[in-house]
Amino acid sequence: MAWIASAFKALCLSFLFVSVACRSTNGSKVFNVRRYGANPDGKTDNVNTFTSIWKSACARSGSSKIYVPNGTFYLGGAVVFEGPCINQIEFIIDGTLLAEACLQFVNKFIFKICLGPLKLFARHCLLAPSNPGDIKNKTWINFRYINNLLISGAGTLDGQGKESWKLNDCSKNPSCPILAMNMGFAFVNNSRINGITSLNSKMGHFDFFSVHQFNITGVTIKAPGDSPNTDGLKFGFCSNIHISDTHIGTGDDCIAILSGVTDMDISNVKCGPGHGISVGSLGKGKDDKDVNGLTVRDTVFNGTSDGIRIKTWESSISQIVVSHLVYENIQMINVGNPINIDQTYCPYPPCKKKGESHVQIQDLKLTNIYGTSKNKVAVKLKCSKSFPCKNVELVDINLENKGAKGPSTAVCENVHGSALGKMVPEHCLNGPW
């Protein structure tokens, strides 16, 4: 039996040797940025060092890990992470990345990202410049042309937007400065974000353009309710988007769903403060496209100006369709306009009226929408005279007004549909179209 034990031990050692040998050849290489010359003193510019490290990692045939340890690593200006590359890279951030805070300094550097799965882990804070002139770009951190991107962790993107919000007066000032969003994604597919916090963005927090098959889970977004144009999640020309278990409190739309968005599922979101979950605004641009296939469920609006919101420009120049929208199991807590369809949208009146909205809203179902309205009118369905809303279905609506002006009411214009179950306030729908 002794010889069997010896043979078994030798066989195990052989397997161990093969395993170690393979791991050293094909395993991930760790690029600790400090070992490659990065200085975590919060003053030394590490842009060239980080760029050099990224190029080395991206050029490897095997997978790579870029590790940013504890410390404050100074980086300036807008950052663009752009693909494709050829390998898998894992980006682990334990320290703080500090952006430039000097107005005279403007820098933009590009990281080449891989086609394979990329992971970015953040456990501490990425700090943006407080001065709005330091980021000469619409986005502070931008990911482009990437597949299989993973961003996760308990880290924070601090946009330091307080100094910028007073400059956000573009409706009155054509020379207003460009203010950066915290993070943007363009042409990014089969990817996800998990657990990141975005704080006090100068403009919006997360921007998504031409993004497909993207999951957002466990994200936290924070900005004061009076911070202008700080949309939480903003989407245009995207498809197959899943948002869940996310908390958004900001000064504009918690989620803005713009032109060309299809197949979006939103669940277990807490919104407030903010302007609700909005489809639109739509119809102003000549290249606007249809919005189709939205589900919002198991969501809470707390202290928001709006809850369920669809907004289209009154004098629209594009004729598009908004269809197949489902809202179910939605709680409203002291919401200004719990249900609000506004097809005479005019954010900065007065607006020149050139005709009715050409956006057709149809196939809209609202089920089990309950809670309290801050205003007496809890349900506003003000649709286009030229393109009336059709196939609107209300099921079990219970929205009470706790104010001194009496029970809640509903207002309808040019809307056709049906109602079933409990109706508070009493519905005002016309019959089926």
RANORKA-V256117 format. One record per helix or strand. SS is the DSSP state (A for helix, B for strand). FROM is the first residue (numbers start at 1). LEN is the number of residues. If there is no record, write none. Layout:
SS,FROM,LEN  SS,FROM,LEN
This chain:
A,2,25  B,29,4  B,41,5  A,47,13  B,64,5  B,72,3  B,79,5  B,89,5  B,96,3  B,109,5  B,118,5  B,125,3  A,132,3  B,139,9  B,149,5  B,156,3  A,162,4  B,181,14  B,197,3  B,206,4  B,212,6  B,220,3  B,233,4  B,239,11  B,255,3  B,262,10  B,277,6  B,291,12  B,306,8  B,321,15  B,337,9  B,360,14  B,377,6  B,389,13  B,409,5  B,415,10  B,430,1
